[in-house]
Amino acid sequence: MDVVKLGKKGQVSLPAAVLRKLGLEGRATLLVEATEDGAVILRPAGVYPIELYSAARVKEFEQSNRLAPADAKRVQKALRRRRR
């Protein structure tokens, strides 16, 4: 067990061995939770990029997903057979 000190601004430095064990590198994002018994739990947070699509980009997606008329007929025919 390692002992760390709380800095003047409320910062804590985690020992290098702990960071290695968790596979964390500098500037990692962590979730902090305080339990009712006074424990502090740190967990690595999953951070994922978000892409916002313009209306034009959404239209491109819709067009690329559109079926050719012959394929659409085949799908409709197969669905009717399944419903019987």
Summary of the structure (lengths in Angstrom):
residues: 84
radius of gyration: 26.5
end to end distance: 67.2
largest distance: 73.6
contacts: 115
relative contact order: 0.08
helix: 39%
strand: 14%
